[in-house]
Structure formats: structure tokens, C-alpha cells
Amino acid sequence: MKPDEIFVLALMIVCVAVVVAVSRHSRATADSRPTRDSLSRVRIERALPAPMMDGFDVHAFQVGRAYEVDERLARHLITAGYAVALADTSPPRGSTQKRRL
């Protein structure tokens, strides 16, 4: 084989590998959408410092309210000290609204 043919063949192999990797990532991302089982219930305890925190949109959260959120967001809020986990299904004190974000 000529060097040009080898280069073209190697380039085609790399392109196929990229397409396969992107396809696998797309399928994994589509399968990771939150389900009822992957939601956690939290109550916001402190005002959040910004409308976006580490890529999470938190602009609608209000102190004292309960929310069902993705597990990743729940862990982030709890770890950062802005929320506490709720095990029961009763609304928090002073809240009449339950929101799912």
C-alpha cells in the first residue's frame, strides 16, 4: 500500500471509532433521564447564592419549600448545605406547594 492509502485508511478507522463512541454516549444519555425512582425529595433551608450552581438551574427554589429533584442535584444541594433530605411525603412547614424541577 502507498503512504496516501494508509493515511486514508487510518483516517477512516478513526472516523468510525468516533461515530461509535458518540452513538454509545447518546444512547447512555437518553437512558439516564430522571425517572420517578431517580428523584429525591429535599427542602431548601438556605437561600441559594445564584440562579445557576455548578450547571444546575436553581433559580426557582425558595427557602422552606419542598421539591422533588434529580438525585444528583439533591446530593449537590445537601452537600453544599442548602437543603435537607425529606423522607416523608408531608409538605414542609409553611409550604402549600410542591414543585417538581
Protein Blocks (a to p, Z undefined) as FASTA:
>chain_A
ZZklmmmmmmmmmmmmmmmmmmmmmmmmmmmpccfklpccdddfbdcfbfbeghiacklp
cghiacdddfklmmmmmmnopaccdfblcdcehiabdcdZZ
